[in-house]
């Protein structure tokens, strides 16, 4: 028996990329899986039933059980449709994996309100929709596994991805609160930031600097989407019952657990501060604690900055 035997999962955006590989391994490990994917282009436009249907066919060909779903996570109705389908088709629901996503990269001073909203609708609101649609079912049965999907773009920053980064860091906050609120209900909630060679990462412009471009090529070459799946299946299993509220990153064979924001240093002055004292005393004392911008520029997209 597989470690997910008897479990039912909803995997969004699982017609391609990381979502597909995770869904396939979940099925191999015994889960019955709703394969959700509206089959949009990388920017969220269009519709194609093919990717979800193909993933279902591959799972069935390997002896697993799966059913396709073509709704969008960007609507609450789409999320509730997926939950209802899981319950009606497979008689239960125990796992939510939510990697569905789009990209509309551009420098912030050129970003349209439409491109901002479209990305937040799929990523951040999409996480609200899916988590809200499953949470009461999980709480009522005193069991559930939610795996949210963040990104190093949100955790560290990435030029040209203000919309995506804002959504992805918001997902970390949502993950923490859901984990806190559900800890006494047998529900775990963890975030994973996957680095893998997928359609989304391939769409990011190659850096202009030749050395950075070569480093990116090597990283993508080594980062197979299926290498992300074992961590997600572990988090979806009963083996992970004591793991919740955490943020993981995985690239190829490397698993990293991220720290989460905590105070680094505090200064107190009886009587309070003036702007001048902050400049003279507080900032020199705190400056060594600053996070350099260079930490995020390691992930430069290659987008023009002017």
C-alpha positions in Angstrom: 0.0 0.0 0.0 1.2 3.5 -0.8 1.5 6.2 1.9 -1.6 8.0 0.4 -3.8 4.9 0.1 -7.4 5.8 0.8 -6.8 9.5 0.4 -8.4 11.9 -2.1 -6.5 15.0 -3.4 -7.3 18.1 -5.4 -4.3 19.3 -7.4 -4.8 22.6 -9.1 -2.8 23.6 -12.2 -1.8 19.9 -12.6 -2.0 19.6 -16.4 1.6 20.7 -16.7 4.9 21.3 -14.8 5.3 20.7 -11.0 1.5 20.2 -10.5 1.4 17.4 -13.0 4.4 15.6 -11.5 3.1 15.9 -7.9 -0.4 14.7 -9.0 1.2 11.7 -10.7 3.3 10.7 -7.7 0.3 11.1 -5.4 -1.7 8.7 -7.6 1.2 6.3 -7.6 1.2 6.5 -3.8 -2.5 5.5 -3.7 -4.4 8.8 -3.8 -7.4 9.4 -6.0 -6.8 12.8 -7.7 -8.8 15.6 -9.2 -6.6 17.0 -11.9 -7.6 20.7 -12.3 -6.3 22.8 -15.1 -8.2 25.2 -17.3 -5.4 25.0 -19.8 -4.6 28.7 -20.1 -1.5 30.2 -21.7 1.2 31.3 -19.3 -0.4 34.7 -18.9 -3.8 33.2 -18.0 -5.5 33.8 -21.3 -7.3 31.2 -23.3 -8.7 27.7 -22.4 -7.7 24.2 -23.3 -9.1 20.9 -21.8 -6.1 19.0 -23.2 -3.5 19.3 -20.4 -5.8 18.1 -17.6 -7.2 15.3 -19.8 -3.7 14.2 -20.7 -2.5 14.0 -17.1 -5.6 12.0 -16.2 -4.9 9.6 -19.1 -1.3 9.1 -17.9 -2.4 8.4 -14.4 -5.0 5.9 -15.5 -2.5 4.2 -17.8 -0.3 3.6 -14.8 -3.1 2.0 -12.8 -4.1 5.1 -10.8 -7.4 6.9 -10.4 -8.0 10.5 -11.5 -10.7 12.8 -13.0 -10.2 16.0 -14.9 -11.5 19.4 -13.8 -11.3 22.6 -16.0 -12.4 25.3 -13.5 -10.3 28.4 -12.6 -9.0 28.9 -9.1 -9.6 32.6 -9.6 -13.3 32.1 -8.8 -14.8 30.8 -5.6 -17.4 28.9 -7.6 -14.6 27.1 -9.4 -13.0 26.2 -6.1 -16.2 24.8 -4.7 -16.8 22.9 -7.9 -13.5 21.1 -7.4 -14.4 20.2 -3.8 -17.9 18.9 -4.8 -16.4 16.9 -7.7 -13.9 15.2 -5.3 -16.7 14.3 -2.9 -19.1 13.1 -5.6 -16.5 11.2 -7.7 -14.3 9.7 -5.0 -16.3 10.0 -1.8 -14.0 12.2 0.2 -11.3 14.8 0.2 -8.1 14.9 2.3 -5.4 16.8 0.4 -5.2 20.2 -1.4 -2.1 21.0 -3.4 -2.4 24.4 -5.1 0.4 25.3 -7.6 -1.9 26.9 -10.2 -0.3 30.1 -11.5 0.3 32.6 -14.2 2.9 35.2 -14.9 2.6 38.8 -16.3 6.1 40.1 -15.7 7.1 43.7 -16.3 8.8 46.5 -14.4 6.4 48.0 -11.8 6.5 51.5 -13.4 5.1 49.9 -16.5 2.6 47.5 -14.9 -1.0 47.9 -15.8 -3.8 47.5 -13.2 -5.1 44.6 -15.3 -1.8 42.7 -15.1 -1.5 43.3 -11.3 -5.1 42.1 -10.7 -4.8 39.0 -13.0 -1.8 37.7 -11.2 -3.2 38.3 -7.7 -6.5 36.8 -8.7 -4.9 33.5 -9.6 -2.2 33.2 -7.0 -3.4 35.0 -3.8 -7.1 35.0 -4.3 -6.8 31.6 -5.8 -5.3 30.4 -2.6 -8.1 32.0 -0.6 -10.7 30.4 -2.8 -9.2 26.9 -2.6 -8.4 26.9 1.1 -11.7 28.4 2.0 -13.5 25.8 -0.1 -11.8 22.9 1.7 -11.2 24.2 5.2 -14.5 23.4 6.9 -14.6 19.9 5.4 -11.1 19.3 6.7 -12.0 20.7 10.2 -15.2 18.6 10.4 -13.4 15.4 9.6 -10.4 16.3 11.9 -8.0 15.7 9.1 -6.5 17.6 6.2 -3.3 18.4 4.4 -2.9 21.8 2.6 0.2 22.5 0.6 0.4 26.1 -0.6 2.8 27.3 -3.2 5.0 30.4 -2.6 8.2 31.4 -4.5 11.7 32.8 -4.0 10.4 35.8 -5.9 8.2 36.6 -2.9 10.7 35.4 -0.2 13.8 37.1 -1.6 12.5 39.4 -4.4 12.8 39.4 -8.1 13.0 42.4 -10.5 10.1 42.6 -12.9 7.7 40.5 -10.7 6.1 42.9 -8.2 2.6 41.4 -8.8 3.8 37.8 -8.5 6.1 38.5 -5.5 3.4 40.4 -3.7 1.0 37.4 -4.2 3.5 34.8 -3.2 4.6 36.5 0.0 0.9 37.0 0.9 0.5 33.2 0.5 3.1 32.7 3.2 1.1 34.9 5.6 -2.1 33.0 4.8 -0.2 29.7 5.3 0.9 30.7 8.8 -2.6 31.8 9.9 -4.3 28.8 8.5 -1.8 26.5 10.3 -2.3 28.4 13.6 -6.1 28.2 13.3 -6.2 24.6 12.3 -3.6 23.1 14.6 -6.1 21.5 16.9 -8.2 20.1 14.1 -5.7 17.6 12.6 -5.1 19.9 9.6 -1.5 20.8 8.6 -0.7 23.7 6.3 2.7 24.2 4.8 4.2 26.2 1.9 6.6 25.1 -0.7 8.7 27.3 -3.0 9.6 25.0 -5.9 12.4 25.7 -8.3 12.0 23.6 -11.5 12.3 23.7 -15.2 8.7 24.4 -16.3 6.8 26.5 -18.8 6.6 29.3 -16.2 10.3 29.5 -15.5 11.2 29.1 -19.1 9.1 32.2 -19.9 11.3 34.4 -17.7 13.7 36.4 -19.9 17.3 35.3 -19.9 19.6 37.7 -18.0 21.7 39.9 -20.2 24.9 39.2 -18.3 26.5 36.1 -19.9 27.7 34.6 -16.6 24.2 35.0 -15.0 22.6 33.6 -18.1 24.8 30.5 -18.0 24.2 30.0 -14.3 20.4 30.2 -15.0 20.7 27.7 -17.8 22.6 25.2 -15.6 20.0 25.6 -12.8 17.1 25.0 -15.1 18.9 22.0 -16.7 19.4 20.4 -13.3 15.9 21.3 -11.9 13.5 18.6 -13.0 9.9 19.1 -12.1 9.5 15.6 -10.8 12.2 16.2 -8.2 9.7 18.4 -6.3 7.1 15.7 -6.0 8.5 13.6 -3.1 8.5 16.5 -0.6 4.9 17.4 -1.6 3.8 13.8 -1.2 5.4 13.6 2.2 3.7 16.8 3.3 0.4 15.3 2.1 0.8 12.1 4.1 0.2 11.1 7.6 4.0 11.0 8.1 3.9 14.8 8.2 1.3 15.1 11.0 3.8 17.1 13.1 4.9 19.5 10.3 2.8 22.6 9.9 3.2 26.3 9.3 6.6 25.9 7.6 8.1 27.2 4.4 10.2 24.9 2.3 12.2 25.4 -0.9 13.3 22.6 -3.2 15.5 22.6 -6.2 16.6 19.2 -7.6 17.9 17.2 -4.6 18.2 20.1 -2.2 15.5 20.8 0.4 15.7 24.1 2.3 13.6 25.2 5.2 13.2 29.0 5.4 13.3 31.1 8.5 10.3 33.3 9.0 10.3 37.1 9.9 11.3 37.7 13.5 12.7 40.8 15.2 16.5 41.0 14.6 17.3 43.9 16.9 15.4 46.4 19.0 16.5 49.8 20.3 14.7 51.6 23.2 15.1 55.2 24.2 13.3 56.5 27.3 11.2 59.5 26.2 11.0 58.3 22.6 12.8 59.4 19.4 13.1 62.4 17.2 13.9 62.1 13.4 17.4 63.5 14.1 18.1 61.0 16.8 16.9 58.1 14.6 19.4 59.3 12.0 22.2 59.8 14.4 21.8 56.9 16.8 19.2 54.3 15.6 20.2 53.9 11.9 23.9 53.5 12.5 23.2 50.8 15.1 20.7 49.0 12.8 22.6 49.3 9.6 24.5 46.1 10.0 21.2 44.3 10.2 20.0 45.6 6.8 19.3 43.0 4.1 21.3 44.0 1.0 19.4 44.4 -2.3 22.1 42.1 -3.8 20.4 39.1 -2.1 17.4 39.5 -4.4 19.3 40.6 -7.5 20.8 37.1 -7.7 17.4 36.2 -9.1 17.4 39.0 -11.7 14.9 38.2 -14.5 16.8 40.1 -17.2 14.0 42.5 -17.8 15.1 46.0 -18.9 15.1 48.4 -15.9 14.5 51.7 -17.7 
